[in-house]
Amino acid sequence: MAEPLYIRIDLSIPGAGSVTHIAELEPLDAHTCRMKRIIETDAEGVIRGAGHEKGSRGLGQAPQAVVPHPDTYADFPDIEASPLSAADFEALWLEARARLGEF
């Protein structure tokens, strides 16, 4: 299994504003990753939802099991991505669990 990737993705959604996803991804190949865990925040950085392979709570839509690899994000004009450390992700995950409860 490849080392997990931790990434912050800022999405601009025409007509709907913006949303931030902070995700733990497992690379499958050069083009795709398996979504392991995801946290969704609003424009102010407040955690609104989270999900993992077995469930989710508060997300705008259910997470996809397989997503594009971060190396392909340049192909998507409405996405800004930046790497995140495992420690930073885990801190946010703990905050999401405290805020949202079990899911």
N, C-alpha and C positions, 0 to 999 in steps of 0.2 A: 504494500500500500504506500502511495506517495505521501509525502509530508503535507499536512493540511495547509491551505491558504486562508488568510484572514484579510478581508477586504471591505472597504467602505465604498458604497456606490451611491452617488447622488444622481437621482433621475429627475429630468424635467418632463412633465407630462402636459402636452399642449392642451390648453383649456381647463386643466385641473390643478396646476401648480407644480409643486415638487415634493419628493419624498426621499428619505435616505434609508437604504438597506445596509446593514452591517452583517456580513455572512462568514461562516466557516465553510469552506469548500474542499472537497476531496478531488484532486485532478484525476480524470479518467484517461484523457489523451491530450493532445495539443490543442484541441478545440472545445472540449467539454469537461464539466466537473459535476460531481454529485453534491447536491445541497445537503449539508449536514445540519446546520443550525442557522437561523436568520433572526435578526432583530430589526424592527421597523420603527423609525422615529419621524416625528413631524418636523416642520420647518424650524421650530424652536429647539429641537433636539430632545424632546420629551418622548420617551418610549411609549408607543401606542400598541405594539403587537410583537409577537415572537412565535417562532415555530421550530420544530425539529422533525426528524423522520417519522415520528409516530403521532404528531398532533401539533395544533397551533391555537393561538388565541389572539384576537384583536387585529389580525393582519387584514389589509385591504383586500387581498385575494390569497387563496391557498398557495403555498410555495410550490414551485416546480421541482420535481425530483432531480432532473438534469438541466443544467444551465450552461451558458457559454463560459469558456475559460477566460479569466481576466486578460490574458494576452490578446484576446480578440476584441476587447472593448473599444478599440480605436475605430472599429467598423460601425459603431453605434453612436451617432452624433449627439444624442440626448443624454449620454452617460458620462459622468466624471467619476473616476475611480482612484482610490489611494489605498496602499497597503496599511495593515493594522497589525500590531503585535498580538501574539497569543494571550499575553497577560491582559492587554487592554480589552480584547474580546471577552475574556472570562469575567472581567470586572463588570462589563456591560451585561453579560448573560446573567450574572448574579442579581444585578439590579432589575433586569426584566422579570426574572423568576419572583423576586420579592414584590414587584409591582403587579404582576399578572396572576400569580399563583401557579398551581400545577396545571399542566395541559398536556 
